[in-house]
Amino acid sequence: MTRALPRAHIHSSRLVRFLSENALLDAAPRTEDVGQRLGDWLDFRQAIALHGVLNPDHPAQAATPSHTPARTPALTPDALRQHVTRVRASLEQSILQGAPPGSGLTRIDMPPAELDEPIEPKTAFEPYRRFQAAHQRQMESVVRTLRAQVRSQLAKSTPALQQLATLDAAFENILSEREAMLLGKVSRLLEKRFAQGLKQHLKQHTDEAAPAHDKPLAWLMPIRQAMRTALLAELDARLQPTLGLVEAFHAQNAQEQ
């Protein structure tokens, strides 16, 4: 009897759900406390820096978030949300169909849906690795800039939102390296799936003497779609801190009205 694949919790991220539902990640629930896990990720200097943000010696320390653009015009909460939505839509279209005209994004095309003959298993995934890496670099750059723009808007608001912006900047600086390391593993997981499909395809051609015109689309197309789905899920994960800042900005504005 085939054992059912474990499913991620409904409240887990879109990326975690994708990886677990495609048997690329163990969906076993974590038992560690979130605070304890975060503490394990921080080194001594990072812990001191974070403590300083959470416990400022003077209120003025919480009023100026680091790494934000200077003198940006103030936006309303609705205008800020619309800006974030437009940037998100451009990145999504870039992943699915190519960068939209006027977006300022570099076009990154999916490799052709067939493999050059003779197929070399050790290098066959390389075009897809470059495709994934290019989109990840694009997302990282655009989302980092967008997140800084949102923080700059919070810095013009209430002291509580100013401190939130400062805290977000600190967390971004502390966790960005770990984020890049973890997200970099997604491509390697997809490469394993690609290698399995290619191995089965080559074996079938050897065993059954399949005709040369039989292109490997049957096994390759689902993997290509999985790559795009993984990138969309990664975009969702990268945007979560920014969306949280926007929601906090909206909530504060609603209280003031």
C-alpha positions as CSV (number, residue, x, y, z in Angstrom):
1,M,0.0,0.0,0.0
2,T,1.4,3.4,-1.0
3,R,1.9,5.8,1.9
4,A,0.2,9.1,1.4
5,L,2.5,12.1,1.1
6,P,2.6,14.4,4.1
7,R,0.8,17.7,3.6
8,A,2.0,21.0,4.9
9,H,-0.2,22.9,7.4
10,I,-2.7,25.2,5.8
11,H,-1.1,28.2,7.6
12,S,2.3,27.4,6.1
13,S,3.8,29.4,3.3
14,R,2.9,28.9,-0.3
15,L,6.5,27.8,-1.0
16,V,6.5,25.2,1.8
17,R,3.2,23.8,0.6
18,F,4.5,23.5,-2.9
19,L,7.6,21.7,-1.9
20,S,5.9,19.4,0.5
21,E,3.0,18.5,-1.8
22,N,5.5,17.7,-4.6
23,A,7.5,15.5,-2.2
24,L,10.5,17.8,-2.4
25,L,10.4,18.7,1.3
26,D,9.5,16.8,4.5
27,A,6.3,18.5,5.8
28,A,6.7,17.1,9.3
29,P,5.7,19.9,11.8
30,R,8.4,21.7,13.6
31,T,8.4,21.3,17.4
32,E,10.9,24.1,18.3
33,D,9.7,27.4,19.5
34,V,10.0,30.1,16.9
35,G,11.9,32.4,19.2
36,Q,14.4,29.6,20.0
37,R,15.0,28.9,16.4
38,L,15.6,32.6,15.6
39,G,18.0,32.7,18.5
40,D,19.9,29.8,17.0
41,W,20.3,31.7,13.7
42,L,21.8,34.8,15.3
43,D,25.4,35.3,16.0
44,F,26.6,37.4,19.0
45,R,26.9,40.6,17.1
46,Q,23.5,40.2,15.4
47,A,21.9,39.5,18.8
48,I,23.4,42.7,20.2
49,A,22.2,44.7,17.2
50,L,18.7,43.3,17.4
51,H,18.6,44.0,21.2
52,G,19.5,47.6,20.5
53,V,16.6,48.0,18.1
54,L,14.1,46.5,20.5
55,N,15.4,48.4,23.5
56,P,16.6,51.9,22.2
57,D,18.4,54.1,24.7
58,H,16.6,57.1,23.3
59,P,13.3,57.3,21.4
60,A,15.1,59.0,18.5
61,Q,16.9,55.8,17.7
62,A,13.6,54.2,16.7
63,A,12.7,57.0,14.4
64,T,15.2,56.5,11.6
65,P,15.2,53.1,9.9
66,S,18.5,52.1,8.1
67,H,18.9,51.4,4.4
68,T,15.9,53.4,3.2
69,P,15.8,55.9,0.3
70,A,16.0,59.5,1.5
71,R,13.4,62.2,0.9
72,T,10.8,60.0,-1.0
73,P,7.4,61.7,-1.3
74,A,4.8,60.6,1.2
75,L,2.1,58.2,-0.2
76,T,-1.3,57.4,1.2
77,P,-1.8,53.8,2.4
78,D,-4.0,53.0,-0.7
79,A,-1.4,54.5,-3.1
80,L,1.4,52.5,-1.4
81,R,-0.7,49.3,-1.7
82,Q,-1.3,49.9,-5.4
83,H,2.4,50.4,-5.9
84,V,3.3,47.1,-4.3
85,T,0.5,45.4,-6.3
86,R,1.9,46.7,-9.6
87,V,5.4,45.6,-8.7
88,R,4.2,42.2,-7.7
89,A,2.2,41.8,-10.9
90,S,5.2,42.7,-13.0
91,L,7.4,40.1,-11.3
92,E,4.6,37.5,-11.7
93,Q,4.3,38.2,-15.4
94,S,8.1,38.1,-15.8
95,I,8.0,34.6,-14.4
96,L,5.1,33.3,-16.4
97,Q,5.4,35.1,-19.7
98,G,8.4,37.4,-19.7
99,A,8.9,40.9,-18.4
100,P,6.1,43.2,-19.4
101,P,7.0,46.2,-21.6
102,G,7.9,49.3,-19.6
103,S,8.4,47.4,-16.4
104,G,12.2,48.0,-16.4
105,L,12.7,44.3,-15.8
106,T,15.1,42.2,-17.8
107,R,13.5,39.6,-19.9
108,I,14.4,36.0,-18.7
109,D,13.1,33.3,-21.1
110,M,12.6,29.7,-20.2
111,P,14.9,27.4,-22.2
112,P,13.4,25.6,-25.2
113,A,11.1,22.7,-24.4
114,E,13.4,20.1,-25.8
115,L,17.0,18.9,-25.2
116,D,19.9,18.9,-27.6
117,E,21.0,15.5,-28.9
118,P,23.0,13.7,-27.8
119,I,21.7,14.4,-24.3
120,E,24.5,14.9,-21.7
121,P,22.9,14.2,-18.2
122,K,25.6,16.1,-16.3
123,T,24.9,19.4,-18.1
124,A,21.3,19.1,-19.3
125,F,19.9,21.1,-16.4
126,E,22.3,24.0,-16.7
127,P,20.0,26.2,-18.8
128,Y,17.3,25.7,-16.3
129,R,19.6,26.5,-13.4
130,R,20.5,29.8,-15.1
131,F,16.8,30.5,-15.6
132,Q,16.0,29.9,-11.9
133,A,19.1,31.9,-10.7
134,A,18.3,34.9,-13.0
135,H,14.8,35.1,-11.7
136,Q,15.9,34.8,-8.1
137,R,18.4,37.6,-8.6
138,Q,15.7,39.8,-10.2
139,M,13.3,39.1,-7.4
140,E,15.9,39.8,-4.7
141,S,16.8,43.1,-6.2
142,V,13.3,44.4,-6.9
143,V,11.8,43.2,-3.7
144,R,14.6,44.6,-1.6
145,T,14.1,48.0,-3.2
146,L,10.3,47.8,-2.8
147,R,10.7,46.8,0.9
148,A,13.0,49.8,1.5
149,Q,10.5,52.1,-0.2
150,V,7.7,50.9,2.0
151,R,9.9,51.4,5.1
152,S,10.6,55.0,4.0
153,Q,6.8,55.6,4.1
154,L,6.5,54.2,7.6
155,A,9.4,56.4,8.7
156,K,7.2,59.4,7.9
157,S,4.3,58.1,10.1
158,T,3.8,57.5,13.8
159,P,6.6,56.6,16.3
160,A,5.2,53.0,16.4
161,L,5.5,52.6,12.6
162,Q,8.9,54.2,12.6
163,Q,10.1,51.6,15.1
164,L,8.5,48.9,13.0
165,A,10.4,50.1,10.0
166,T,13.7,50.1,12.0
167,L,13.0,46.6,13.2
168,D,12.2,45.4,9.7
169,A,15.5,46.8,8.4
170,A,17.4,45.1,11.2
171,F,15.7,41.7,10.5
172,E,16.4,42.1,6.7
173,N,20.1,42.7,7.4
174,I,20.3,39.8,9.8
175,L,18.3,37.2,7.9
176,S,19.1,38.1,4.2
177,E,22.1,35.7,4.1
178,R,20.2,32.8,5.5
179,E,17.2,33.5,3.2
180,A,19.4,33.4,0.2
181,M,21.0,30.1,1.3
182,L,17.6,28.5,1.9
183,L,16.0,29.7,-1.3
184,G,19.1,28.6,-3.2
185,K,18.2,25.0,-2.2
186,V,15.0,25.1,-4.2
187,S,16.8,25.0,-7.5
188,R,18.8,22.0,-6.3
189,L,15.6,20.2,-5.3
190,L,14.2,20.8,-8.7
191,E,17.4,19.6,-10.3
192,K,17.1,16.3,-8.5
193,R,13.5,16.0,-9.9
194,F,14.8,16.8,-13.4
195,A,17.6,14.3,-13.1
196,Q,15.2,11.6,-12.1
197,G,12.9,12.3,-15.1
198,L,15.8,12.4,-17.5
199,K,17.2,9.1,-16.2
200,Q,13.8,7.5,-16.7
201,H,13.4,9.0,-20.2
202,L,16.9,7.8,-21.3
203,K,16.2,4.3,-19.9
204,Q,12.9,4.1,-21.7
205,H,14.6,5.1,-25.0
206,T,17.2,2.4,-24.5
207,D,14.8,-0.4,-23.4
208,E,12.1,0.3,-26.0
209,A,14.2,1.8,-28.8
210,A,11.9,4.8,-29.0
211,P,11.9,6.8,-32.2
212,A,14.4,9.7,-32.4
213,H,11.6,12.2,-33.1
214,D,10.0,11.4,-29.7
215,K,10.9,14.6,-27.8
216,P,11.0,14.4,-24.0
217,L,8.1,16.8,-23.5
218,A,6.0,14.2,-21.7
219,W,8.3,14.3,-18.6
220,L,9.8,17.7,-19.1
221,M,6.7,19.9,-19.4
222,P,5.5,19.2,-15.8
223,I,9.0,20.0,-14.5
224,R,9.1,23.3,-16.4
225,Q,5.7,24.2,-14.9
226,A,7.0,23.2,-11.5
227,M,9.9,25.7,-11.9
228,R,7.5,28.5,-12.6
229,T,5.2,27.5,-9.7
230,A,8.2,27.4,-7.4
231,L,9.3,30.9,-8.5
232,L,5.8,32.3,-7.9
233,A,5.8,30.7,-4.5
234,E,9.2,32.1,-3.8
235,L,8.1,35.6,-4.8
236,D,5.2,35.2,-2.4
237,A,7.6,34.3,0.4
238,R,9.9,37.2,-0.4
239,L,7.0,39.7,-0.4
240,Q,5.6,38.7,3.0
241,P,7.6,41.2,5.1
242,T,6.7,44.0,2.7
243,L,3.0,43.1,2.7
244,G,3.1,43.0,6.5
245,L,4.5,46.6,6.6
246,V,1.8,47.8,4.2
247,E,-0.9,46.2,6.3
248,A,0.5,47.9,9.4
249,F,0.4,51.2,7.6
250,H,-3.3,50.6,6.6
251,A,-4.2,49.6,10.1
252,Q,-2.6,52.7,11.6
253,N,-4.3,54.9,9.1
254,A,-7.7,53.3,9.9
255,Q,-7.3,54.0,13.6
256,E,-6.6,57.6,13.0
257,Q,-9.7,58.1,10.9
